[in-house]
């Protein structure tokens, strides 16, 4: 009798245990819900690719601008830029823009790396979750269902996560089109409170019992277990309302999503790399077709005319002529390989000249000029106006604090008096190199020959003096 009672008790306990694990949701989730998740994963993979691709594009953009500058300098050496009014401004602008972009690339390298890691990290969470639900399937039971309730076998719906069972798509190295991650995230938020359940007693992964999930059930376990960092969860509520707890206003604050979107925003291409200057330089660089331009307003500082921010206009016609000249030059070289060789040869030429710098004697080097009485009179005309006197400083004027008058500087006045004595009272003495009568008046850069000061050139070794503007404008070799 005792034995029968014991067997009955065991049977009741076994029945109770089975009941505890069969009650609750235990429903599969429709494939449309996982499609929304996998669409996010697909966009994240594109973002990871774009982060690295952006750096490569910027480096290519910088090199493209340097090529413009070098080609214009080559044309200049061939005396083919004399009629190109915009040549100097464009060459300087191209070099400066290339330097700016290169500095941005240095700053963006760590940001792009972070963006690639953050997006790939979240993508991995989504892919792994989808794969677990896909694998939890048998002949009748399953955790991902078609819209009609049958087991899902269509992996095209899950393309962002799975290409087939236990096979995930690789992160691409480049991508076509512009990803729309925000739209995909909003699509998942729209699943909130939607009924995405299918069938009954077919998926233990979603099962709940007495406030606890099916893969546990003791009283010390939490009411909810989160998947994909909290984007999806199952608890004691019906699957129809609890699988996607985040709304449009809260899903962006999910830690993994926030980390990914913030990293992507930080790694965006700086606006300076896409501004009006970049647009013009990109058009000039595109020699596949004839380019036309309108007037471009910039500043003297940005085109190397001065350090002032005074407005400077580059005429559209000048830009059009320059682009046509550059196109004609490149088209005549016989292909990209020959163009690159010519650039390389040009750079070699200036590399060799680092230790062999030619110094030319210019006619003005033998010119001696002394101040005139007119300049002294101009200083005196300012009188006791200190402000006006300040504007005449470049002419040798200075304000005497003792006499409270604007006067010619003492050293300038001494030169004036000496000049008047030597010239017999004339206001000014000017000598060109062709009228230098004494050898001591001929500068070191000239040579004294046949009792005359003449032009000369020679090589100065192991010095960087007098580098040409062309060479100085070349930033990289």
C-alpha positions, 0 to 999 in steps of 0.5 A: 500500500505504501508503495502504491502511494509513493508511486502516485505521489511521484506521478503527480509531481512529474505531471506538475513539473511537465505542466509548469514547462508547457504553460505560457507563451511558447510561440514562434515569432513571425519572420517579418519581425526578424526581417526588421532586425536583419535590415538594421544589421545589413545597414550596420555592415554597410556603415562599417564598410563606409567608415574605412572607405571614407578615409581612402576617398579623402586620401584620394581626394587630397592626391587629386588636388596635389596633382592639379598643382603639380600639373599647373607647375609643369605647365608653368615651366613650359611657359604655358600659364602666362595667359591663365589668370587663375593658375597661381590662385588655383595651384595654391588653393589645391595644395592648401586644400590637400593639406587640410584634407590630410590633416582631417584624415589623421583626426578621422582615423581613430573615429572611423575605427571606432565607428566600424567597431561599434556598428559591427558589434551591434550587427553581431548581436543581431546576427547571433540572436537570429541564428539561435532562433533559426537553429531552434527548429525541428520537424514541427517545432520552430522559433521563426515562422512564416506569416502562415505559421509554418517554419521559415525556410526563406533566408532572403527575408533574413539576408542582413543576418543569414545567407543560410543556416549558421552562415552570416554575410561578411562585412563588405569592404565597399558599398554602393548607395547610401545606407539609411540606418535611421529608417531601419531603426525606426522600423523596429520601433514600430513593432512595439505592441504589434502581434508578431507571435505565431502558433503555440507550444512550438518555441521554448525560447519565448516560453514563460511560466509564473513570471519567468522565462522557459529556460529557467523558472526558479523564483530567483530569476528575473521576470525578463531576459533581454536579447540584442542589448534590450531591443527584444525581450521575453517575459511574463506578458504575452509575446504579442505585446512584449517582444519589442519594448522600445518605441520610436522615442526610446529605441535610440537610447538603447546602449548598443544603438546609441553607441553605434549611431554616435560613432557613425555621426562622429566619423562623418566626412568634415564639411570642409572636404565638401565645400565650394572650393572642393566642388571647383577643384573636383571639376577642374580635376575631372578632365573627362569632359569640358568644364565650365564655371561661374565666378567664385568669391574667396579671400586673398588669404585662401588663394595665397595672395596675402594674409588678409581676408580681403575678398578675392574674385576668381572669374568663371571664364578664367577657371574655364580656361584653366580647366580646358588647358589642364584637360588639353595637357593631360589628353596630350600625354598619352595616358595616365602612366605617362602623366604620372611619370612626368610628375615624378620627373618634375619632382625629381628635378626639384629634389636634386636642386635641394643642394644646387640652388641657382642664384640669379642677379637681377637688374634691381640688385645694383640699384641704389635709392636714397630718400627725397625731399618730397618724402621729408615734406610728406612727413612734415605735412602730418604735423602733430597728427600722430595717427596720420604719422603712423600711416606714413611709417613705411615711408620712413616717418616717425612721430617725435614725442618731444617735439610733438611733430611727425618727422623723417627718421634720423637715419633716413634724413642723414641719407638724404643729406648725404645724397644731396651733397653727392648729387650736387643738390639733386633730390635723388640718386638712382643707379641701375646695374648698367650704370654702376661705375665702381666694382664695389657697387656691384653686388655679390650676386653679380660679376664685375666684367670689362669695367661693368657690373653684369648679370651672373649665375652660380651654384650655392652648395648645401644650402636651402637659400632662394628656393623657388616658389614652385618647389616651396608650393609642393607639399609632398613628393 
